[in-house]
Amino acid sequence: MTKFDCSTCDIIVDSNDEEQMQYCKSHNHEHLIMPSEENGEAQAVLTHDEYQKELLENKNYLIEVIEKEFPNRSFAVTAALSVKAQQMIFGITQVFTMILMGNPSSYKSTILEIVSVLPHCYVSDAFTPKSFVSHSANSKKNELGKVDLLPRIRHQTLITSELAPLFSGNPDQLLEYFGMLTRILDGRGFQSDSGVHGRRGYTGDFSFMWLGAVVEIPHRVWKLLGNLGAKMYFLRLPNDTDSTTEKKRKIKQILKDESYTKKVESAKTAITRFWNVIEKNPQLNEGKIIWDKERDDDSTINKIIDLAIVLAKLRGTIPTWFTSNPDSGGTNYNYETPIIEQPNRASNALYNLARGHAVLCGRNYITDDDLAVVVAVTLSSASRDRVELFKRLLDCNGKQNTEQFMESAKVSRSTALKEMKSLVILELVDMYDEQLETKPVKTIKLKDEYHWFLSLEFKKYMREFDATLNPENSKLSQKENLEKNTLSNTLDEHFEDTPSTDLPTGGIA
């Protein structure tokens, strides 16, 4: 019979003792499921071939159940498991944060609820960064350790189904919150000082994984993330592109199908079965998998590095200000030196994500089969307008002129020049004058070092991901369009002094 072992309470009970299990889980106790025993002998360890067979069967079953109950969401579940699986790899202490982005009712919270049934998950529907290490004036200093969030999520997977409050604060709050998160997401603890309790905090290995969800990230937050470096990653869920007739058919089918609760429970059962097999991995040594870096596919590693470099540039921040200077080349903008993060950390994070996916496949080394999830996360982890601009360039085999951009994006010439110039400043493309039959035009061309992004292999990944990158013309106001493209802290002063008729129009959202 399977037993439930809680090391915190120092008890062993039958796994069907729901009351005891729920109590220990709700209090975040260290617990594990012990293998069943027959005639006093522990269950035999699986051979490699037996493990691979059982793993594949349960993985296929999980995908089948997810696709049946929640169509087109099995990839997102796999990506979430690739994050969680990193905790099983020896030596990984870097926090990996992946936030699902999608329209309302796109099953973001459902995906997280399904994953949360797994062991070592800590669910918090609402919190503030200050709760990681509390300085509450209403509590005594020796009591604050009981409410600090950071030690409770240590070596856990933090699951937060709604992160909109984190991204929607005023500018001062955002700077404070993300300043704290920058340190916390290093996985080495956090210490802070206050006039109430003095210095409080934790040092050492306080790594964790973090899964969250949000509808969309405001442009001002994308700029802030570009300044802070590669600490957060995202995954865009597919948009609904069905016709009205198809939508009505699907809704009608949903009304006839089993209840939502039953669908979720079915998915939870399938993911638990799969994870139970993961924990039987014969490569586990004291709960950790020793990575065989010698067997890592070198070509795949090079592609991950290329993805990290491009992501760093797509997330780069370009300080700009509006100008009416006729010598500005039609862009109506002046630019300062861009702020582009070093790709080292992003390379390591994306490499760890690929390793997490490899664990789901029963490997302790990466192959090109692990690239799909890395590409999807990379293309989701920069602002939609930047990614869409990059995608348009790739669709034209790495070369595009002003006329082509104006036609495809449905924007004005000044906006096209501004967007094309941004890729030049980010050092992704070269710009030159090209002579057409009637007149010269500005043309951008992808730099030679990024040739892999024009390959058939990458285009295959792009096609698989294309549903999440539907282009949309900007619906922002003139003021919001300027705010989106500037780091100025004096926007209101600018608009007091500048007539609205001088502002640029159009853009890509």
LUMTORDREN-765704 format. One line per 2 residues: for each residue x, y, z of C-alpha. Coordinates in Angstrom, 3 decimals. Layout:
N
X/Y/Z; ...
//
This chain:
509
0.000/0.000/0.000; 1.255/3.484/-0.850
2.137/5.580/2.189; 2.252/9.340/2.749
5.358/10.456/4.634; 5.512/13.933/6.237
8.993/14.647/7.587; 7.776/17.808/9.338
5.161/15.994/11.429; 7.306/12.852/11.539
4.340/10.636/10.644; 3.522/8.060/8.000
-0.108/7.559/7.047; -2.070/5.935/4.249
-2.199/8.175/1.193; -5.995/8.015/1.235
-6.058/9.913/4.537; -7.231/13.099/2.839
-7.555/15.179/6.027; -3.941/14.595/7.082
-2.627/15.128/3.557; -4.489/18.396/3.131
-3.314/19.678/6.517; 0.350/18.998/5.728
0.100/20.450/2.222; -1.716/23.583/3.386
1.059/24.196/5.928; 3.770/23.595/3.294
5.284/20.618/5.129; 8.019/18.558/3.539
6.314/15.389/2.338; 6.725/12.629/-0.175
4.902/9.604/-1.512; 6.631/6.376/-0.505
6.625/3.491/-3.008; 4.187/0.687/-2.339
5.525/-2.440/-0.680; 4.501/-6.020/-1.277
5.507/-8.760/1.186; 7.850/-6.342/2.941
9.872/-5.608/-0.197; 10.041/-2.156/-1.808
8.928/-1.739/-5.396; 11.728/-2.627/-7.808
13.600/0.148/-9.589; 12.736/0.377/-13.276
15.345/-0.349/-15.897; 16.085/2.419/-18.384
13.996/0.774/-21.129; 11.088/0.096/-18.755
11.201/3.676/-17.545; 11.237/5.115/-21.068
8.275/2.987/-22.093; 6.195/3.917/-19.042
7.186/7.577/-19.394; 6.152/7.750/-23.051
2.821/6.027/-22.378; 1.903/8.439/-19.589
3.176/11.484/-21.464; 1.016/10.626/-24.461
-1.920/9.986/-22.135; -1.449/13.403/-20.495
-1.353/15.170/-23.865; -4.428/13.248/-25.008
-6.401/14.236/-21.893; -5.357/17.908/-22.014
-6.217/18.197/-25.706; -9.575/16.533/-25.127
-10.566/18.676/-22.145; -8.730/21.926/-23.021
-7.790/21.994/-26.737; -4.490/23.597/-27.784
-3.209/23.814/-24.205; -0.978/20.723/-23.963
2.066/22.713/-25.119; 1.560/25.258/-22.330
1.258/22.434/-19.783; 4.480/20.912/-21.131
6.241/24.282/-20.860; 5.052/24.673/-17.252
6.316/21.188/-16.413; 9.636/22.074/-18.073
9.955/24.879/-15.533; 9.061/22.687/-12.573
11.326/19.828/-13.701; 14.377/22.090/-13.346
14.143/21.549/-9.583; 15.076/17.907/-10.131
18.410/18.761/-11.790; 21.491/18.885/-9.604
23.201/22.275/-9.619; 20.313/24.461/-10.807
19.803/27.290/-8.320; 18.733/30.036/-10.727
15.081/31.001/-10.334; 13.083/30.542/-13.521
9.933/32.641/-13.795; 7.460/31.872/-16.580
4.260/33.877/-16.864; 1.431/32.745/-19.133
-0.087/35.542/-21.206; -3.420/35.301/-22.986
-6.860/36.774/-23.384; -9.441/36.321/-20.603
-10.919/32.797/-20.503; -7.917/31.335/-22.325
-7.383/28.733/-19.555; -4.312/30.403/-18.031
-5.511/29.839/-14.453; -6.755/26.374/-15.358
-3.291/25.333/-16.546; -1.775/26.567/-13.297
-4.431/24.804/-11.215; -3.688/21.535/-13.009
0.049/21.873/-12.316; -0.537/22.899/-8.691
-1.703/19.375/-7.785; 1.916/18.193/-8.035
4.151/17.952/-4.955; 6.273/20.902/-3.817
3.920/23.526/-5.240; 3.002/26.616/-3.225
-0.153/28.400/-4.401; -0.634/32.073/-3.588
-3.441/33.878/-5.389; -2.322/37.326/-4.234
0.802/38.791/-2.656; 3.121/41.774/-2.888
6.927/41.618/-3.223; 7.139/43.059/0.283
5.683/39.826/1.643; 8.848/37.915/0.680
10.562/39.476/3.708; 8.099/41.308/5.918
8.682/44.460/7.972; 5.119/44.735/9.249
4.844/47.178/12.133; 1.933/45.162/13.504
4.128/42.144/14.324; 7.079/41.617/16.632
10.416/40.983/14.939; 10.719/37.445/16.324
7.299/36.591/14.871; 7.904/37.846/11.339
9.683/34.664/10.284; 6.325/32.885/10.462
4.808/35.149/7.799; 7.787/35.652/5.449
7.020/34.204/2.027; 10.618/33.558/0.914
11.415/30.637/3.275; 8.017/29.050/2.544
8.644/28.881/-1.216; 12.280/27.755/-0.900
12.814/24.813/-3.281; 9.110/24.966/-4.193
7.204/26.017/-7.306; 5.334/29.237/-6.554
2.058/29.400/-8.482; 0.230/32.708/-8.825
-2.842/32.699/-11.047; -3.246/36.491/-11.335
-0.247/38.794/-11.530; -2.007/41.854/-12.955
-1.616/43.818/-9.667; 2.150/43.303/-9.834
2.343/44.909/-13.292; -0.234/47.671/-12.864
1.192/49.827/-10.077; 2.247/53.423/-10.451
5.815/54.093/-11.724; 7.277/54.469/-8.225
5.685/51.213/-7.050; 6.892/49.360/-10.133
10.468/50.536/-9.596; 10.328/49.461/-5.944
8.713/46.071/-6.628; 10.926/45.096/-9.543
14.001/46.332/-7.714; 13.207/43.812/-4.965
12.372/41.059/-7.450; 15.662/41.578/-9.269
17.494/40.396/-6.173; 14.961/37.748/-5.085
14.992/36.130/-8.530; 18.739/35.566/-8.199
17.824/32.723/-5.830; 20.344/33.832/-3.210
17.940/35.221/-0.645; 17.027/38.804/0.157
17.842/41.250/2.963; 16.295/44.643/3.625
16.319/47.330/6.295; 13.520/49.387/7.804
13.129/51.873/10.600; 10.749/49.479/12.345
12.674/46.200/12.544; 16.134/47.095/11.251
17.770/44.448/9.047; 15.801/41.328/8.177
16.205/38.692/5.521; 17.790/35.480/4.321
21.010/34.522/2.554; 22.136/31.329/0.859
20.259/29.011/-1.464; 16.681/30.293/-1.623
15.950/29.162/-5.142; 12.455/28.395/-6.380
10.491/28.211/-9.615; 7.638/30.572/-10.368
4.605/30.095/-12.622; 2.091/32.893/-13.044
-0.510/34.341/-15.389; -1.521/37.754/-16.716
-3.566/39.020/-19.659; -0.907/41.364/-21.097
2.100/43.371/-19.968; 1.856/47.179/-20.252
4.474/48.818/-22.467; 5.995/50.695/-19.542
6.660/47.355/-17.823; 8.382/45.925/-20.898
10.716/48.923/-20.761; 11.342/48.320/-17.068
12.081/44.632/-17.674; 14.572/45.649/-20.354
16.405/47.757/-17.787; 16.426/45.048/-15.096
17.719/42.220/-17.278; 16.553/38.701/-18.042
14.757/37.745/-14.840; 11.233/37.032/-16.150
10.066/34.964/-19.104; 6.669/34.636/-20.719
4.610/32.283/-22.860; 1.832/33.642/-25.045
-1.154/31.331/-25.377; -2.746/30.918/-28.833
-5.350/33.477/-29.822; -8.841/32.413/-30.795
-9.013/32.709/-34.586; -12.178/30.629/-35.109
-15.043/31.950/-37.185; -18.290/32.918/-35.450
-19.913/29.716/-36.668; -17.077/27.598/-35.290
-17.171/29.454/-31.972; -20.892/28.770/-31.625
-20.336/25.095/-32.427; -17.621/24.770/-29.790
-19.657/26.602/-27.149; -22.626/24.367/-27.859
-20.388/21.313/-27.459; -19.039/22.653/-24.161
-22.567/23.047/-22.834; -23.235/19.388/-23.659
-19.949/18.079/-22.285; -19.148/17.129/-18.709
-18.712/19.859/-16.120; -15.624/22.052/-15.912
-14.752/20.534/-12.532; -14.692/17.044/-13.996
-12.470/18.223/-16.838; -9.983/19.729/-14.388
-9.999/16.631/-12.189; -9.403/14.424/-15.223
-6.401/16.565/-16.188; -5.089/16.540/-12.611
-5.255/12.749/-12.525; -3.344/12.502/-15.810
-0.618/14.961/-14.775; -0.202/13.212/-11.411
0.240/9.869/-13.159; 2.858/11.372/-15.448
4.747/13.076/-12.611; 4.747/9.875/-10.553
6.611/8.241/-13.436; 9.040/11.197/-13.625
9.901/10.571/-9.976; 10.784/6.949/-10.797
13.625/8.111/-13.042; 16.475/5.606/-12.502
18.942/8.485/-13.003; 17.782/10.144/-9.775
20.458/10.223/-7.095; 19.141/11.447/-3.733
16.300/13.161/-5.536; 18.479/14.907/-8.139
19.515/14.156/-11.715; 23.219/14.479/-12.513
23.485/16.222/-15.876; 25.633/14.721/-18.621
26.862/17.891/-20.344; 29.178/15.887/-22.564
26.106/14.468/-24.327; 24.440/17.850/-24.859
23.965/18.499/-28.566; 26.440/21.265/-29.405
24.358/22.601/-32.297; 21.342/22.958/-29.997
23.402/24.874/-27.443; 24.578/27.283/-30.160
20.960/27.899/-31.182; 19.954/28.565/-27.573
22.746/31.144/-27.338; 21.545/32.761/-30.582
18.027/32.929/-29.148; 19.326/34.530/-25.953
21.279/37.160/-27.910; 18.267/38.072/-30.058
15.992/38.130/-26.999; 18.362/40.542/-25.248
18.191/42.879/-28.235; 14.412/42.595/-28.635
14.033/43.480/-24.954; 16.508/46.339/-25.218
15.379/49.818/-24.201; 16.002/52.765/-26.520
15.835/56.154/-24.770; 14.090/58.513/-27.194
12.485/61.906/-27.287; 10.120/63.527/-29.750
11.473/66.161/-32.098; 10.160/68.210/-34.993
13.642/68.562/-36.445; 13.392/68.125/-40.257
16.891/66.559/-40.193; 15.628/63.595/-38.150
15.142/61.538/-41.315; 11.356/61.479/-41.077
11.284/59.550/-37.790; 10.570/62.614/-35.615
12.695/60.996/-32.903; 16.168/61.373/-31.479
17.837/58.357/-29.872; 20.329/57.758/-27.103
22.568/54.709/-26.571; 20.320/51.633/-26.102
20.263/49.651/-22.879; 20.779/45.999/-23.854
21.275/43.274/-21.275; 24.201/40.887/-21.552
22.924/37.542/-22.926; 24.855/35.367/-20.440
22.052/35.017/-17.896; 19.367/34.551/-20.557
21.491/31.843/-22.208; 21.749/29.978/-18.910
18.037/30.361/-18.180; 16.955/29.138/-21.631
19.455/26.283/-21.388; 17.909/25.267/-18.051
14.447/25.403/-19.635; 15.640/23.026/-22.361
17.086/20.756/-19.651; 13.746/20.752/-17.842
12.053/19.642/-21.058; 14.679/16.933/-21.528
13.794/15.545/-18.081; 10.188/15.175/-19.266
11.563/13.067/-22.116; 13.657/10.873/-19.812
17.021/12.360/-20.805; 19.843/13.981/-18.837
21.145/15.790/-21.920; 19.545/18.125/-24.460
18.777/17.591/-28.146; 17.021/19.656/-30.791
13.736/18.124/-29.577; 13.988/20.524/-26.640
14.174/23.660/-28.802; 10.447/24.179/-29.458
9.663/25.268/-25.908; 12.747/27.526/-25.841
11.754/29.247/-29.108; 8.176/29.787/-27.912
9.287/31.324/-24.620; 11.890/33.492/-26.368
9.360/34.915/-28.837; 6.929/35.578/-25.974
9.429/37.331/-23.716; 9.631/40.654/-25.543
6.943/43.190/-26.363; 4.500/42.137/-29.052
5.384/45.047/-31.358; 9.101/44.200/-31.311
8.488/40.503/-31.940; 6.010/41.247/-34.714
8.492/43.605/-36.351; 11.190/40.922/-36.181
8.776/38.340/-37.562; 7.871/40.543/-40.533
11.545/40.873/-41.338; 12.015/37.095/-41.264
8.943/36.611/-43.470; 10.740/38.699/-46.100
13.850/36.501/-45.871; 15.631/39.029/-43.693
15.246/42.046/-45.984; 12.530/44.705/-46.080
12.218/48.243/-47.410; 10.047/51.107/-46.255
7.347/50.550/-48.874; 6.999/46.869/-47.968
6.823/47.660/-44.265; 4.175/50.346/-44.768
2.068/47.891/-46.775; 2.359/44.916/-44.417
1.966/46.881/-41.160; -0.542/49.425/-42.493
1.357/52.328/-40.954; 2.621/55.709/-42.090
6.058/56.296/-43.575; 7.344/58.076/-40.445
6.221/55.175/-38.232; 7.784/52.624/-40.584
11.088/54.496/-40.513; 10.972/54.760/-36.727
10.330/51.041/-36.249; 12.992/50.061/-38.776
15.472/52.441/-37.139; 14.870/50.766/-33.757
16.178/47.441/-35.129; 19.252/49.242/-36.444
19.954/50.776/-33.042; 19.472/47.361/-31.403
22.122/46.011/-33.823; 19.887/43.372/-35.362
19.926/44.812/-38.891; 21.890/47.067/-41.218
20.141/49.925/-43.029; 21.036/51.270/-46.466
19.483/53.111/-49.414; 18.082/50.926/-52.176
17.226/52.304/-55.605; 13.797/51.287/-56.889
12.510/52.046/-60.389; 11.085/55.402/-59.387
12.925/56.456/-56.219; 15.387/55.348/-53.546
14.004/53.803/-50.341; 15.408/52.839/-46.969
16.030/49.091/-46.622; 16.986/46.988/-43.623
18.740/43.621/-43.808; 19.237/41.080/-41.020
22.857/40.857/-39.925; 24.708/37.795/-41.217
25.387/36.397/-37.724; 21.662/35.699/-37.309
21.356/33.531/-40.430; 19.847/30.603/-38.444
16.656/32.640/-38.014; 16.152/32.460/-41.786
16.537/28.676/-41.875; 13.743/26.228/-42.603
14.167/24.832/-39.098; 13.452/28.148/-37.399
10.609/28.935/-39.800; 9.041/25.636/-38.732
9.101/26.803/-35.119; 7.685/30.142/-36.238
4.767/28.480/-38.011; 3.973/26.463/-34.905
4.043/29.628/-32.832; 2.426/31.935/-35.397
-1.071/31.724/-33.906; 0.104/33.737/-30.904
1.568/36.561/-32.980; -1.426/38.023/-34.782
-0.477/41.551/-35.885; -2.695/44.380/-34.703
-2.511/48.075/-35.529; -2.048/50.238/-32.473
-5.209/51.288/-30.649; -3.246/53.540/-28.306
-3.780/57.258/-28.085; -1.102/59.643/-29.359
0.143/60.215/-25.833; 0.275/56.473/-25.114
2.179/55.843/-28.346; 4.819/58.344/-27.299
4.962/56.920/-23.775; 5.465/53.450/-25.238
8.637/54.550/-26.985; 10.324/56.763/-24.415
12.040/56.575/-21.067; 11.228/60.208/-20.296
9.867/60.865/-16.816; 8.412/64.192/-17.903
5.749/63.175/-20.399; 3.139/65.491/-18.939
5.501/68.439/-19.227; 6.192/67.469/-22.835
2.503/67.478/-23.684; 1.974/70.805/-21.977
4.582/72.367/-24.247; 3.950/70.443/-27.472
0.835/70.803/-29.649; -0.893/67.508/-30.275
-0.794/68.074/-34.030; 2.990/67.567/-33.972
2.790/64.082/-32.466; 3.539/60.984/-34.570
0.600/58.756/-35.448; 0.219/55.071/-36.192
2.413/52.275/-34.908; 2.463/48.594/-34.258
0.917/47.204/-31.091
//
